[in-house]
Amino acid sequence: MEGLENMAFISNAISLVTYFYGYMNFSLTKSATTLTNFMGTSFLLALFGGFLSDTYLSRFKTAVLFASFELLGYVTLTVQAHLHQLRPIPCKGVAADQMNQCDEATGGQQAILFAGLYLVALGTSGVKSSLPSLGANQFDENDPKEAVQLSSFFNWFLFSLTSGALMGVTFVVWISTNKGWEWSFIICTLAVFFAILFLCMGKSLYRHDSPQGSPITRFAQVFVAAIRNRELPIPESSHELHEIYDKKAGKQCEIIKRTDQFRLLDKASIIRTENGASPGPWRLCTVTQIEETKIFIRMLPIILSTVFMNTCLAQLQTFTIQQSTTMDTNLLGFNVPGPSVPAIPLLFMFALIPIYDRVFVPLARKITGIPTGVRHLQRIGVGLVLSAISMAVAGVVETQRKSTAIKHNMVDSTEPLPMSVFWLGFQYAIFGAADMFTLVGLLEFFYSESSAGMKSLSTAISWSSLAFGYFLSTVTVEIVNKLSGGWLANNNLNRDKLNYFYWLLAGLSIVNFGFYLVCASWYKYKKVEVEEVKQVENSSQHDNKGKMEMVGV
């Protein structure tokens, strides 16, 4: 399902900027910001999908429901692409410096466009939040062998993402470029339809989860209970704090060990009796519930420190695509569509992921003793370093591209420059490796570190890093334009200073990596006890008796 759905989504994420610019008559900057806003919303709404999945729906139902919304969005875009009355008259053939004279899409035409776009955004958000956790749920984290397989699953999940994206940026983009956007959107519609169909065909084979209530409510209960118990002293022993073991004989339960960080929240698990009444969930919480809240708090700095990498990614999907439209796309007599240039990093990842999973991880596992080869946060850090290098290389390539335009007196020309588009492959290839390390590292990190009741929400949190990265890209472009006097405001890349912008991003990426190192060193991995209820019931009763005696004293 992920391969087909991502084929549709990525093909549009890569090439929609040319649709906005060439078919809806948006300006160069508005085309870029419209795409980044769409991408940001797509990943930000994953939080909503993850919340629904954990609280009300199962992961399977969430994936099917939201994919149906995405299907409807592509149908809407197909209708608009088919009916010329729903689009403005194209500005094809108009010189670059006269694009501002074209009529932009009317309010009604833009309304149809944005309705289709954001139905797609809503749909893909639910799929992205629920599908990784649905797949990971088929493995038992407490079984050492299956724990290794779980880590491998996330690598192959990225392989599916990559395979679908590769088809999207080659086949689907070629269709949109040579056959028209109508046919491109039809293919996307069919891809999502079959994605839903294939997922439903396997329903009887899956290990299904049950909603465990709102994790946000549980977080709120911890804060409220801690405030109510703020005057009580925190016991030295964890055994004196409240914990509940599942009383269903033979069933395993996840008990998260107490940590020393955010000790004030531990007050929420101090047992106190009021008029002999049993305290409610807003007055007394378990240690596991408190640690679940602590985990969420500890995750936030990690998310913030990975946002800027995705701001850099947004530039590769906007300005780099626009760069490709000014360059020579000929390859052995075949014209490669500019939006297909991202096939370079995808091919790189396509080959690298199996090597990483089958060669590097087993070798690293023997050295470190860690099932995943290296820790999740180490893997994320490698990706952040590579993203900074990618931006520096992008600045060098753009400098060469501009020099070529000046040398051949083609600054205002609409003809392709005598410079191969495959020069852009260097920055793409490096960023592809960065994405392989960081994206999978984030997905696995948040899934593994979260509690059983917030797996989908935690997966959605990892996608939200992409969302904030795209939104920050929009803000960054606007701020840089104002402070620099218009580095990116000429609506002509040959006159803009995009190379300066890339180098600025490289410098900021280095600063961001320093911030990440601080956050990663501060983070404490969770420790879980999985005990058979039969073995702990006696000790639980003994502890509770001791607690009640202490309360009496």
LOTI-226844 format. One record per residue: x, y, z of N, C-alpha, C, CB in turn. Coordinates in steps of 0.05 Angstrom, whole numbers, plus 5000, padded with zeros to 4 digits. Atoms other than C-alpha are relative to their C-alpha. Glycine has a CB too. Layout:
% LOTI-226844
XYZXYZXYZXYZ/...
This chain:
% LOTI-226844
501749765000500050005000501750255000498150005024/498449764997505550495019501450064973502149965022/498749965026509150384952498250144980500949744989/501949885019502950554911499250285009497549824997/500949744990500551124955502350214998499149985029/497749825002507551434957500750074971502449895015/499649945028508151374882498450244991499449754983/501849785007502251834874500850265015497149935007/499549774983504152304931502650144991500149935029/497449885006511552404914500150114972502249795004/500049895028510352494839498850285000498449814981/501249734998506053094857501750195017497249995011/498349844982510553334913502450114984501049845024/497649925016516253374862499250194978501349754988/500649855025512653664802497750205001499449804979/502249814998506654064827500950294997498549965026/499149725002510954684830499950094971502950035011/500249935029511154664753497150034992501549794983/502949975005503554574752499050275009498449775013/500849744990502555184795501050224983500950045029/498649795015507455594754499050014971503049965001/500650015028505655364684497149984993501549794988/502850055007498255194689498050175017499349705004/501649834983495455604747501050295000499849905028/498949735003499856214730500850135026498150174986/499049894975502556284801502950114995500049795023/497349915002509056674809501949795010500450275016/498050204992515556304821500049965030502850094990/500050024970515556464896497549885010500550285012/502650114991508156324904499849704994497750154988/500150295007508955654868501649845021501349964972/498450144980514455464917498749995027502850135002/501350004974510755684979497449855001499550295009/502450165002504255364956500649715004498550054974/499250284998507754704949500949935028502249934980/499050064973511354755016497850015020502250195007/502350004982504854945051498449754998498350254994/501450255004501454345020501549775012499649954969/498450214988507153885040500050015030502850004989/500049974971507454175110497449915012500550295007/502650084990499954085120499749704999497850144984/500250295003500353365094501249865024501349914974/498750144978505253175148499150095027503050044997/501049904974502553615203497449865008499650305000/502550144994495653295197500449715008498250014975/499450274991499052635211499549985030502949914993/500550004971498452835285497049945005500850275012/502950054997490852845276499349714994498450194981/500550285007490852175241501049815022501349934974/498950174979495351865295498350015025502850095007/501749974977490852145350497449834997499350305005/502550155005484551845318500649705001498850074973/499350295000488151175308500349895028502549964984/499550104973490351105380497550035018502350165013/502249944982483951395411497449874992499650305001/502650095009477951185369500049784979498550244989/499950195022479950785308502449815003500150144972/497650175001484650205297501850114978499349704994/498149915020490850305253499049924972502849895005/501050095026487649895197497750184991499149715002/502349845008481150295197500950294993498050015023/499049735005485050955199501250014972502150085021/498750005026489150755138498049994977501949764998/502050035021483050555097498350264998498249765006/501749765000478851165117501550244987499150075028/498649775010484151685103500949964971502450065018/499350055029486451355038497650064982500949714997/502449935016479251445015499750304996497449895014/500049715003479752195028502150074978500750145027/498049945020486152194987499149934972502649845006/501150085026482651824930498150224990498549735003/501849795008477252364929501550254992498150075023/498449775008482552904926501249984972502250045020/498950045027485852604865497850024978501549744998/502249985019479052544831499450304995497449865011/500549725004477953294843502150134982500050145028/497849895016484753474814499849914971502749935012/500350115027483353024754497950154985499349705001/502249855013476853384739501050284992497650025019/499149735007480254064742502050004977501350135025/498050025022485953844697498749944973502149795006/501450085024480953564647498450234988498149765005/501749785009476354174643501550264999497550025018/498449765003479954784616498650245012500750054971/501549774988474355234643500850045030497049954998/499349994972476955074713502950095005499649735014/497349914998483955334698500350264984502049784989/499649765015486656004673501449944973501750215016/498650045026489456094602503049995006499350234980/497250034994496655834606501750234988501149734990/498249795009502456324598502449884985501050165024/497850135014506755844557500950184977499149724990/498949845022511456204510500650295008498249994977/499549734991511556844551502850015012497950095020/497349974989518557094569499950015030501350264989/499950024971520756994641499550265014502749885008/500349744987521057734656497250134995502150194989/502749895005513857834631497849825013499550024970/502050194988510557264672498050145018501549795016/501849864982507557774720497650124986501550225014/502249885016503058024663497849794995501050114974/502050215005499357354659497850015022501349725000/502250014981492557264692500249755018497350014985/499850224981493056844755497249875002500950105028/502650144996487656324770498150165017500549725013/502049854985481156624795499549875027497350014984/500650114973478556524865498649734999498350205015/501450265003473855964843501849784991497750034981/498150205010479255614805502049915021501550114975/498250074978483955654864498649845022501250265012/501550154980478455394910499949714993497250125003/500150285009477754764868502749875004499149984971/497350104998485254684866500749935029502150204990/499250054973486154754941498249795014499850275016/501750214990480154304956501249734994497150024989/498850255007483353744917502749965014500549994970/497350034987490353884945499749925029501550264998/500150054971488153885018498449755007499050245014/501150274996483853265011502249794997497749944979/497750185002490152924987501850035025501750084974/498349964976493953235046498849865024500250305006/501350144978488752985095500249704998497050085002/499950295004488652295065502849885005499249944972/497350124997496152185061501050035029502050144981/499249974972496952445133499149765016498850265011/500950234985492651885160501449744993497049964996/498550245009496151355118502850005012500149994970/497249984990503051605139500149955030501150284994/499950044971501251595213499349725009498150205013/501050264991497750925216501449764988497049984995/499050245015501050475164502749905012500450074971/497550104988508150445194499549855026502050225005/500650134974505350275263498449754996498550195019/501450255005500549765233501949784992497950054977/498050205008506349415200501849915024501850104978/498350064977510749465262498649845021501250255012/501650144980505049195304500049704995497250115000/500050295006505848515270502449865013500149964970/497750124987512348415309499850045030502750134990/500049994971513148275384502750135009499749725013/497549864991518148785412501449865022499350285009/498850134977519348355473501449734992497849945020/498650235010521847765431502550094986498149834980/497549905011529247875416500249964970502449865013/499850055029528747555347498250184985499349704994/501949835014522547945328500850295003497249965010/499149724997525648585355502050074978501350045028/498149965023531248505303498450034974502149774999/501649995024526048375250498450264998498049764999/501449754999522248995272501850234989499150075029/498149805010528449425259500349974970502749985014/499850055029529149095191497550094985500649714995/502649915013521749245176500150294993497749945019/499949715006522949995181501850064977500950165025/498249965023528749945132498549934974502549835002/501450085024524349565083497550174995499249715002/502149805004518650055095501050234984498850095028/498749795015523350595071500549914971502550105013/499550115027525050145012497450014984501049715002/502549985013517650124995499350294992497749885017/500349715005517250885001501750084976500750165024/498149935021523250934956499149894973502849915007/500950135025520650444904497750144988499349705005/502349855009514050804899500850284990497950035021/499149735008517451484896501549994973501750125021/498450035025522151234841498149974976501849755002/502050025022516151034798498650274996498049785007/501449755002512951694814501550224985499350115027/498349785013518752154793501049924973502350065018/499250085027520151754730497549974982501749745000/502350065017513851444700497850205002498949725008/502349824997508451894730500850284991499050015029/499149735009512552534719500350014970502750075014/499850015029513952324647497350034988501449744991/502849985010506452234637499050295002498249825016/501049724997504952934665501450194981500450095029/498449835018510453244622499249974971502949965004/500450065029508852904556497249944992501749764993/502750075007501652684560497950185013499449715009/501949814988498553214605499449925029497550014985/500650044972496753304678497549845005499850275014/502550154997489952994668500749705003498150044976/499350284999493152314654501749935025501549924975/498450044976498052394711498249975025501950245004/501850024977492452514761498249754999498250255002/501550265002488551914733501649775010499249964970/498350224990494451464747500250015030502950034987/499949974970494951744818497549905012500550305008/502650104990487551604828499949705000497750114983/500050295002488250884804502049885020500749914972/498050114981494550784847498949995028502550174999/501249994973490950994911497749805003499150285008/502250204999484850574893501149725005498450014974/498950274997489049944886501649975026501949944976/498750014974492950124948498049935022501350275007/502150074981486550104988499149714997497550194997/500950275006484449464954501949795011499649964970/498050194991490949104969500249995030502850074988/499950004971490949315042497649855011500050295011/502450144990483849065051500149704995497550124987/499850295006485548395019501549855022501549964973/498450134979490348255076498850035028502750105001/501249944974485548445132500049765019497250114997/500250244983484547735158502749905010498649784985/497450104992492047635164501450175021501849994975/498649814982493848235207499549955029499150284993/500449984971494848285281498850285006502749955017/501449744997489748835297500350115028497049984992/499849874973490349335354497350115008502150234999/502449884990484949625397500650285011498749835022/499649734989484350375413500249995031497850194991/499650004971486950515484499550275013502849915006/500749754989484051195495502050224992499949995030/498449775009486951885484502550035016498350255002/497549954985494351955502500150295010502449944982/500049724992493152705506498650035027498750184979/501550004974488052585562501849895022497449844997/498250124980493052145598502250205008501249744990/498049794994498352695593498850215019501150134974/501349794984493453205621499549905029497350094987/500550114974491652745679502550005017498949714998/497550004985498952695699500650285010502349914982/499449724991499853455701498050095022499850194976/502049924980493253565739500649865027497249934990/499550154975494853015790502550105014500249704995/497549904988501953275800499650275013502150024978/500549744988499353975813498449965027498450184981/501650054976494253705864501749895023497749824994/498350124979499653315900502750155004500649714992/497549865000504953855895501350045027499650274987/498949964974505653925970501049755013497950135018/499250264988506953185983502949944993498149774990/497250075006514152935988500149754983501549945027/499750235018516552445935501449775015501550084974/498750224986518151755965502749934986498249755000/497450075012525351515954499849754983502049965022/500250265015523250815931497750014980499549775020/502150015020519350705867497849815008501249914973/502050194991515650135901497850145016501249785016/502049864984511950655943498250174983501450185020/501649855018508950975881497949814987501750144979/502250165011502550745847500649884973497550184998/499750155025502850215793497849794999502849884996/502150215003497549735765501049794980497450134989/499350225018498849055735497449884990501749785015/502450125013493848735687499349745015500549954970/500850234984489948215726499049764983497950075019/500850225017488247785666502249795000499350094971/497950204996492147155681501449934973498849745012/498450085023497747005633500550224980498649784986/499649785019497347675597502350175008497450174998/497749834994503648085592499250304999502249954980/500649714999503548825609502750154999498450075025/497749835002508449385595500250185024500050164974/499549834977511249705657502550154995500149835027/497749845006515850285644501350095027499250254984/498549944976521250395697500150305005502849894999/499949714992521551055734502750124993499450035030/497549855006526751565712500250255018500250084970/499649774982529752155750499350274988502850005009/500749755012528052685699497150085006500449984969/502749884995522053145712498849875025498249954976/500950134975521452885784497450115011502150025021/502549884990515753365799497649854990499950304992/502350155010511152945755499649755016500549944970/500350254984512452345801498050045022502749925012/501949954979507952685851497249904992499950305007/502650095009502052465808499549715008499850034970/500450294993503251735830500249965030502149844986/499950034971503451875905497149935010501050265014/502750094991497651495939499250175024500149705007/501249854978493151915984497149935001500550314997/502950064997486251756012498550245010499749765019/501749784992480752256019497249895007499850224978/502650104990474752056062499549714992497850184989/500350285007476051336046499349944972497949885018/500850045028474351445973502549934983498750254989/497850085018478551135918500550244981499249754983/499449775017482251685880499549944970503050085004/500550035028480351795807502550054983497850194991/497749975018484951845746501150284999499349914973/499049735000485552595754501350075027497750204995/498649964974488352505825502349805004497949985022/498050204996492551885819500649864974499149795021/499250125025496551625760502149795006501250214980/498050204996501051025751502850104991499349754983/497249935008508651065744500349984970502049825015/499850045029507950795673498750234985498649744991/501349785013503051345655501750265002497250055013/498349774997507751865683502449994982500950035030/497750045017513651575646499250044970501349735004/501049955027509451585582500050304994497249884997/500049705003508552335593502950104998498550135023/497249915000516052425607501249944972501649865022/499050075027517652055542499250204979499149714992/501149815019513252525503501550275002497050055004/498649744995516653135535502949984989500050075030/497350045009523552845520500249994970501249755012/500050025030521652725447500050284987497649844991/500549745013519953455434502650144991498650195019/497549885010527153725431501249854977502150025023/498950165022529153155385498650084974499749695005/501549915023523553355338500950274990497050005006/499349735007525454085340502850014986500050185025/497349995011532753925324500249874973501949875019/500050125027530853535261498350154980499049715002/501849845017526054055233501650134977498550215016/498649845020531354455197501049834977502450155013/499250185022533753855157497849994979500749725010/502350015019526853825126499550264986497549905014/500149745014527154565110501949994976500850235020/498150045022533254385068498849824979502749885010/501450185019529253815036498050154983498749775015/502049855015523854305016501350154977498650205019/498749855022528954694975500649814976502650125010/499550195022530654064935497549944984501249755011/502650075013523253974919498850254987498149885019/501149755012522154704898502150134982499150195023/498149855016528055124877501849824982501850175018/498350185016532254534853498549904976501049775017/501750085023526454304809499950234980497249925008/500149785018526055004780502750044987499250265016/497449995012533554994769500149804976502249935020/499950215021532654354728498750084974498849745011/501549915024527854704681501750194983497450135007/498349825016533455174659502549864988500950235018/497550145008538654634644499449804978501249865025/500250195022540054134589499249735012502749984985/501150254990535853514602500549764982497150035006/499650215020538453104544501849775011501350124974/498550234992540852404560499849794978499049885027/499850195022543051974500497650034981500049715012/502149945018537852314457497250015012500049814978/502650014987532252264509499950245019499649745016/500349774982529752894545498849915026498250214987/500850084973529252754619498450245012502449935018/501549784987523653174653501550095024497249905007/498749894977526553634704499149885027499650305001/500950114975522153374761500849715004497050025001/499150284997525052674747502949995011499949864974/497350004990531952894772500249865028501150285001/499950144974530252644843500249704998497650075017/499650295004530651944813502949935007499349924972/497250064994538152004825500349925029501750254994/499750094973537851994901498349755006499350225019/501750244996532151484898501449754991497350044986/498550235009536351014857502349935019501250054971/497850034980542051124906498949865025501250275007/501250124976537450954965499149724993497650175010/501050265009534450374926502249795003498950014971/497750194998541350054924501249995028502150084979/498749984974543750294992498549865022500550295006/501650114978537950065036500549705004497150054995/499450294996538949305023502849965011499649854975/497350034991546449385034500150085030501950184984/500049924972545249765099498749795018498450275003/501550194983540149255125501449735001497249974989/498950285001543748615103503049995005499449884973/497150014997551048815109500950175024501550104975/499049824979552249425154498849935027499350284993/501350054974547149265209501049755013497049984997/498950244987549348535221502950045009499949774981/497249954992556648765222500250185024501650124976/500049814977555349345269498849875025498450254993/501250144977551048895313502149835015497649824990/497950164987556948435325502050175016501549844978/498149824986561249025345498850145024501150214981/501349844979556349425387498249845019498450234988/501950154985551648885411497250115000500949985029/502649875002545749335393498449874978500350314996/501650135021540148985354499950154974497349945009/500249845024539649565305502750084989498350255007/497349935010547149615295501150255014500050044970/499449754986547450335320497450105012501250224980/502449894987542750715365498550194981500850145026/501649845017537051095334501050294998497150005009/499149725000539651775355502650044985500250105029/497649995016546451625325499450004970501949775007/500850025028543251445259498850274991498049784996/501249745007539252095259502250214997498050095021/497949815001545552495273501749994975501949965024/498650045026549152205212498550144978500449704994/501649885020543352435169500150305001497149915003/499949714998543653145196502750114989499750085030/497449915011551053205179500049994970502349825011/500150025029549852955109498250214987499049724992/501749795011544253455098501450274998497450035017/498449755001548954035115501949994976501550045026/498250035023553953765064498550034974501549725001/501649985025548453705012499450294993497449855004/500649725006546654445019502550154991498850135025/497549875009553954655012500649934971502349915018/499650095028554554244948498050144982499849694998/502049875016548054544923500850294993497250005014/499049725004551055244931502150014978501050125025/497850015020557155044890498849954972502049785007/501250065026552954744834498450244989498149765002/501549775009548355354831501950224990498250105022/498049805009554455814826501049934972502450015019/499150085027556855414766497750044979500849705000/502249965019549855434734499750294993497449895013/500249725006549456184740502350104983499950165026/497749925016556456264713499749924971502649885012/500550105028554455854652498050194986498949715001/502049825012548356304640501350274993497750055020/498749745006552656934644502049974977501450115026/497950055021558256644601498849994973501549745006/501250045026553456464545497850214994498849734998/501949785004549257104552497249904998500750164974/502650135000543056704570498550065026500249704996/501249934974540957064634497050024998501250265011/502949965004534057254607498849814980499550294993/500950185021533456694557498349775013502349884985/501650234991528156144563501149734989497150034991/498850245011532655654526501749865021501850074975/498450144980536155104566503050074998499649704997/497249945000543255254587501649764991500850085029/498250225008549054844559501449875024502150104979/499050134976549854504626498149775008500350205024/501750244995547253804642498550025026501749754999/501649994976541653754692501049805021497149934993/499150204981545253164723502250105019501249764984/498349874979549953644759498450035026500950284990/501749994975544053704808500049745015497250094992/500150274987544852964822501949985024500849794980/498250024977550653094870498650075026502450194995/501449924975546553474921497749815007498950294997/502250194996540752994911501049745012498549954974/498950264991545052374922500850015029502349914983/499149974972548052634987497650035018501850255003/502449974983541252845013498449745001498250234989/501350265000538452164993501149825022500349864974/498750154978543451835040499150115027503050004997/500849874975541652345094497249925007500250304997/502850084995534252175086499849715010498350044975/500150284992535651435092500749975030502049834983/499250024972539051535159498050135018502850135004/501649844981534552065189497149915000500150294993/502850065000527551875166499449735014498949994972/500450264987528051135185500850015030501649784985/499249974972531751325248497850125017502550165002/502249874985526051785269497649815003499150254985/502350184999520551285252500549785021499449874973/499450224982523950715290500450115029502549854991/499549884973526051175348497450055014501650254997/502549924987519051445361498249765004498650214983/501750234995515650775352501149835023499949824974/498850164979520550405397499850135028502949934993/499949864974520750935451497250065011501550264997/502749934990513251065456498849775015498250094976/501450214985508650685501498049864981498550115025/501950165017503650165474497650164992499249755015/502549855005497950675477500350244982498850085025/499749775017501051195432501949954977501150245017/498250075022504650825376499450164975499749704994/500649855025500851165319500650295003497049964993/499549714995501351855351503050054999498950095027/497149965000508851765361501149984971501449805018/499250025028509651545288499350264986498749764986/500849755012505852165268501850235009497150075008/498249794991510552595310502550014983500849955030/497650005017516352365267499450134973501049714996/500849875025512552585205499650305004497449884989/500549714995510953255238502650164997498850045028/497549875005518353415234500250104971502449825006/500149915028517453435159498150234996499049764982/502049785002511253875167501250275008497649935017/498949754991514754405208502450094983500949975030/497949935018520654365161499050154975501549754992/501149875024516354545101498850285007497849834988/501049744992512855105139502250205006498249985025/497749834995519455375163501450084974502149855018/498949925026521755365090498650244989499849764981/501649775009516155845072500950255015497049955003/499249774984518056305129502850094994499749935030/497249945006525456255114500350154974501649744999/499849875026524556445041499050295002498249864979/501149734997520357055061502050185016497350005014/498249844983525257285115502650064984500749855026/497549965016531457185070499550214979500949734988/500649805020528057585015500050285011497349944987/500249734989526758165061502750105011498050005023/497449914988533458175098502250034980500849805021/497950005020537658055036499550204977500449724988/500649825021534258554992499049864974502450174993/501250145022531258024947501749794986499250194980/498450225011535857424938498349824981501349835022/501750205015529957014912497550144989499249785019/502449855007525157564888499850084971499850245017/499949915027526957654815498249844981502850004990/501550185017522557094788501649904976497450154989/498150105021528656904747502549905015500850244980/497850124985533756424777502750104991499949704998/497449915010539256694733500750275011499950024969/499549744988538557374767499949985031498050214990/500150044971537057104837502749915011497849795007/497650094986542356914888499449755016501250235019/500850254987540056214902502449865013498749824980/497650134988547255984915500650115028502450054982/499649884973547856474974498049875020499650314999/502050114983541356195001500749715008497250004985/499250274993543955474997502350005020500949864974/497849994981550355665033499150095028502250194990/501249924974546256015087498849765014497950224996/501250244989542355375097502149805010498249864979/497850184991548854975102501150095026502249994979/499049894974551355435157498149955022500750294997/502150044979544855405195499749715007497350124991/500250294994544854645188502249915019500249844974/497850064981551554615224499350085028502650134991/501049904974548755035280497949825012499050294998/502250174991542654595283501149735009498049964976/498850254992547053975288501150025028502149914980/499049964972550354265350497749995020501450275002/502450014982543454365381499149715003497750184988/500850284999541753645363501749845019500049874972/498250154983547953375398499350055030502950094995/500849944973545753725462497549855007499650315004/502650134994538653445457500449705002498050064978/499650295001541052735440501549915025501649924975/498550084976545952715499498350025025502550175003/501849964977540452955546497949785001498750274998/502250195001535452425523500749745014499249944971/499750254986534551795565498149804987499550025030/501750205012532051165530498349875022501749784986/501850134980526150825564500949725006497150004989/499450274992526950185603497349875008502049995024/502650134997521149695603500349745014498649964973/500250274988519449115648497649874989499950025032/502250155009515048595617499849755017500249924969/500350214980512548125671497449854996500350115028/502550155000507547565672498450085025500649705000/501749914978501747775715500049805023497250054990/500150204979501747125753502450035019500049714988/497649974984508847275776500050255017502449994983/499849744986507447985799497550055018500350224980/502449944984500447945830500649995030497849804993/499450024972503147715897501650245010501449745006/498349774992508548245899498450264999502550024983/501749765003503448765875498250045024498449994975/501749984976498748595932501650075025498549735004/498349934978504448625981500850295001502549825000/499349715002506649305956497750185007501150064972/502449844995499549575958499450015030497649904984/500550014972498849336029501950195015500349715011/498049834988505249686048499450294995502849944989/500749725007502950326013497850095018499250024971/502349924984496350326051500850045030497849804998/499049964972500050236118501550265003501849765008/498549744999504550826101498150235000501950024977/502049795001498451246084498750035027497949944978/501249994973495451056151501750155020499449725009/498149874982501651276188500050304995502849884997/
